[in-house]
Amino acid sequence: MVVFRAKSAKDTKGRNTIFMKRITVLLADDNTLVRRDIRKILEREDDLEVVGEAKNGRQAVAMVKKLRPALVLMDIAMPLLSGLQATRRILKAVPATKVLMLSAHSDEEYVEEAAKSGAMGYLIKHTAVDNLCHAIREVHKGNTFLSPSIPKHLHKQYRKKQMD
């Protein structure tokens, strides 16, 4: 038995395949290099699929409405519409989509605002490589995920805001 990404029940040699439902991800970051690097990381994972890339908040909202990804990896600082504003609009338009905020900022205010906007997680860019795929999977399951470098008292506040 082999894992195969094709939609047929048999692979090219007639062997049975295991179907794996992939987590569809939209990348939203104004930095082309960041998007490219994240795409490379996610493409190595059998259960993750990048379905699009947005370079600003407005484009992210429009793409979510069209593509309906399971998860958006959203930069907090975006042109035209901030990641926080885009998150609110996305969750209003497509409530089933989950948002994982990505930021260079670990300040308490940013983390709290991300929670208020409805993001299910907050990932600091400099720690993202080690935690990125795990964070996506956890948020997809409906769990909150915060970078390990975020102080523990914010973890409790974040989860509480998510419950409100």
N, C-alpha and C positions, 0 to 999 in steps of 0.2 A: 504494500500500500504506500502511495507517495502523496505528498502535499503538492497540489497543483493549482495554479491560479485560474485556469480556464474554466468556463462555465459548463462544459460538458461533463458527463459522469465518467468518461474514460479519457485517459491521457493519450498521447500520440502512439503509444505502444499497446493500447488496449487495456491497460491496467486500471483498476478502480482508483478513484481519487477521493480525498477528503476535502469537503468544502469548508472553507474558513471564511466567516463573515468578517470583512475588513472594516476597520474604523476609518471613515472618510474624514479628512482633515483639510481645512482651508487655512492657508498661511496668510496672515495680515501683518505686514511690516513694511515701512517705507524704505528700508534699506535692502537693496537688491542682493547684496552679498550675504546678509543675514538670511534672507529667504532661500537663497541658493544653498547655503550650508545646512540649513534645517532640512530642506528637501532631501539632500544627500543622506542625512542621518536617517530620516524616516523611510526612505526608499530601501534601506537595508533590512527593514522589518517586514515580515510576511503579513502581519495583521494590520498594518497601517498603510493608508493610501492618500497621498496628496491629490486633491481634486481641483485645486486652484490656488492662485496667489493674488492677493490684493495689495496695492501699494499705498492706499489711503483708506480712511474710515468709511467714506461714502461708497467706495468700490467694494469694500468688505460687506457692507449691508446688502448691496445689490446682488453680489455673488451668492451670499447665503440664501437670499430669496429664490434665486435661480437654481443653485446646485444642491441646497438642503444638506450640507455636510453634517456629520454627527458632532463634530467639534471644530471650533475656530481657535487657533493659536494666535492671539491678538496682542500686538504691541500696544502699550499704554499711550505712548506719545506718537500720534499719527497726524498727518496734515489733513485738512478739509473737515475732518470730524475726528475727535480724539478717540482712542480706544475705549474709553469709558462711555462716551456718548454712543459710539457704534455698538457696544455691547448691549446697552439698554434697548436700542432700536432692533437689534437682531433678536433678542429674547422676546420682545413684543411681537415681532413678525413671525418668528419660527421658534416657539418655546421649546421644542424638542432638541434644538441645537444647544450644545454646552460650550462655554467659553473658558479657556485657560489663558489668563493674562500673562504676558511676557514683558519684562521691564528691566531696565538698567538700574532702577531705583528700588531701594529696600526701605525707604522711609515709611514710618507708620501711617502717615496720611494717605500715601499711595495705596498701601495694602487695604486700608479701611475703605477707600473710595472704590477700589476694585470689588470688594465684597458688596458694597451698596449697589453697585451697577448690576450685580447678578453673576459675576464671574465665579466659577466653581473652584478656581485655583489661581495661584500667583507664583510665577517662576522667575527667578532672577537670572538675567542673561548670562552672567559669568559662571553660574552653576548649572546652566541648562543642559550642557552636553551629558553630564552624568545622570541627570534626572528626567530628561525630556520625555523619553518613551514611556517610562514608568508613570510620569505625571499625566500624560495623555490617557493612558489606560485607566488610571484611577478616576480621573474626572469623567471619562466616558461611562464608567460604572456608577456614577452619581456620587462619588466621594469627593471631598475637598482635598486639595493638595497645595501645600505651600513649601517653597524652597526651605531646605534645612537651615539656611543662614538667617531666616526670619525668626526673631525672638519668639520664644514659646508663648508668652502672654498674648501675642497677636494671633497665634493659632486658635486659641480659645475664643478670642473676640471675633475672628473671621467665621468660625463655625456658628457662633451665636447669631451673627448678622445673617448668615445663610438661612437659619431657622426662622427668623422674623418675617 
